[in-house]
Amino acid sequence: MPDIDDIRTRPVLPIGTVMALTDLTARQIRYYEAQGLIKTERTAGNHRLYSLNNIDALLEISTQLKDGFTIADIKQQRHPRHRQPLSDEEVRRMLREELLNQGRLNPSGPDQPTQGFGFRP
């Protein structure tokens, strides 16, 4: 029996099926491929074939774009070698923002502290 990772990387899906699964247009899918966000295989007749991993990537790209990321942001995230290392101060700032956002998303009751562990905004 084939390994699940092998099955997920096997390009077998035509673009029509991918469009139905991802709610993306053929133009969007081709654009993401042209931007290097996904890689497809071609048949002898030059038709694109997509894998399950491609479907996952397209769904993730779609979600990230809806969340306000740009194509450049997504490219940078997908290719860590292009990332610039963050300073300690930048990491602390990002962590602080994330902790503040968590407090806003999960408001506590009046008897629960909104910030703890010596955290200062």
BADOMI-998564 format. One line per field, with one value per residue (C-alpha): z, y, x; residue number from 0. Coordinates in Angstrom, 2 decimals. Layout:
N
c3 = [Z:...]
c2 = [Y:...]
c1 = [X:...]
k = [NUM:...]
END
This chain:
121
c3 = [0.00:-0.88:1.81:2.60:1.88:-1.54:-2.23:-1.12:-3.52:-6.51:-9.17:-10.34:-10.09:-13.07:-12.65:-12.71:-9.62:-7.92:-8.66:-7.13:-4.00:-3.38:-4.73:-6.69:-10.36:-12.92:-13.36:-9.62:-9.51:-12.54:-11.04:-7.80:-9.85:-11.89:-8.61:-7.52:-4.63:-5.97:-8.42:-10.82:-13.16:-16.82:-18.82:-22.28:-23.62:-21.47:-19.01:-15.41:-12.73:-9.03:-5.90:-2.54:-1.20:-3.89:-2.68:0.90:-0.25:-2.32:0.59:2.87:0.34:-0.03:3.74:4.12:1.41:3.12:6.37:4.73:3.73:0.40:-2.17:-1.14:2.51:1.54:-0.64:2.22:4.62:2.23:1.56:4.93:3.34:2.13:5.64:7.47:11.03:13.67:16.47:20.08:20.29:17.25:18.66:22.01:20.23:18.20:21.30:23.20:20.37:20.20:23.95:23.83:20.95:22.87:25.76:23.43:21.82:25.14:27.56:31.15:33.85:36.41:38.89:36.33:35.68:32.07:32.17:34.25:34.81:35.12:31.56:30.81:27.53]
c2 = [0.00:3.44:5.83:8.68:11.30:9.76:9.94:13.58:14.60:12.64:15.06:13.58:16.32:18.46:22.19:21.78:19.59:22.00:24.90:22.99:22.09:25.52:27.96:29.66:30.55:29.00:32.42:32.71:29.22:29.90:33.24:31.58:29.07:31.87:33.54:30.35:29.63:26.19:23.82:21.66:18.81:18.71:15.87:14.91:17.18:20.06:20.06:20.94:18.31:19.14:17.14:17.13:19.18:21.78:21.89:22.48:25.23:26.95:26.90:28.34:31.06:31.97:32.24:34.33:36.75:37.12:37.84:40.76:39.22:40.21:37.84:39.10:38.25:34.76:34.21:35.27:32.94:29.99:30.55:30.98:31.49:34.86:35.94:38.42:37.41:39.21:41.10:40.29:43.55:42.65:39.22:40.75:43.31:40.58:38.45:41.43:42.17:38.53:38.38:41.58:40.21:37.00:39.04:40.88:37.67:35.86:38.50:37.43:38.12:40.94:38.59:37.45:39.55:40.74:40.63:38.51:37.23:40.75:41.66:45.39:46.82]
c1 = [0.00:1.39:2.50:0.06:2.75:3.24:-0.49:-0.70:2.09:0.77:-0.57:-3.89:-6.52:-7.55:-8.13:-11.93:-11.82:-9.42:-11.77:-14.69:-12.71:-11.18:-13.82:-11.04:-11.20:-8.87:-7.29:-6.52:-5.04:-2.84:-1.77:-0.66:1.29:2.90:3.89:5.64:3.27:2.38:4.04:2.05:2.80:1.82:0.33:1.56:-1.19:0.16:-2.76:-2.01:-2.48:-2.70:-1.96:-3.73:-0.83:-1.60:-5.22:-4.04:-1.68:-4.37:-6.82:-4.15:-3.27:-6.94:-7.36:-4.21:-5.34:-8.73:-6.87:-5.05:-1.74:-0.24:1.22:4.67:3.92:2.81:5.87:8.11:6.32:6.57:10.27:11.99:15.40:14.11:13.13:15.26:16.03:13.99:15.65:14.82:12.89:10.76:9.99:8.98:6.76:5.07:4.53:3.13:0.68:-0.39:-0.97:-3.01:-5.07:-5.70:-7.03:-9.41:-10.64:-11.11:-12.38:-12.22:-14.75:-14.42:-12.76:-10.15:-7.05:-6.77:-3.00:-0.75:2.73:4.13:3.14:3.09:1.73]
k = [0:1:2:3:4:5:6:7:8:9:10:11:12:13:14:15:16:17:18:19:20:21:22:23:24:25:26:27:28:29:30:31:32:33:34:35:36:37:38:39:40:41:42:43:44:45:46:47:48:49:50:51:52:53:54:55:56:57:58:59:60:61:62:63:64:65:66:67:68:69:70:71:72:73:74:75:76:77:78:79:80:81:82:83:84:85:86:87:88:89:90:91:92:93:94:95:96:97:98:99:100:101:102:103:104:105:106:107:108:109:110:111:112:113:114:115:116:117:118:119:120]
END
